[in-house]
Amino acid sequence: MSSDHPLDHAAIGQLYQAHHSWLRGWLSRRTGCREHAADLAQETFVRLLNARKQQTLQQPRAYLSSIARSLMIDQYRRRELGRAYLESLAHFPQLEVPSEETRLLILDSLERIDRLLDQLKPRVREAFLLAQLDGLTCAQIALRLGVSKATVERDLSKALHACYRLRYAEG
């Protein structure tokens, strides 16, 4: 679908009809799970619908696969976060394992953080996750993202400010 006009809901509907099956297959091959692929394909089009800046797509499959790849990375990181949490629980002596209530509170906090991360701009989210999960320095993140160290510091400040608001807005 190539046009000189930005995408509207009708154009996205046409894009969905033309490329949804292809995208679902592409994702299925990468994830190894049809259900997971279907969810990711659906979320890809939801992201496209919710994009603040609609744009003309010259290469729709490349654009869709880019969104889907980003979603796969986000889900991988979420799974890794959950896995790391469960792994850390395994290191607690039996008496120190959190109660079911505490565990549910922690999982609820992780879900709120996940929603918060989804609201951040992609580069801000990426910088935050690279710093927090991978332990990279600002200089390493700047190199990886191809931006200046000052930009990374600004992005991390935005992400941490959002975390602060989440923490203290909910008391």
Beta strands, then each sheet from edge to edge (+ up, - down):
end
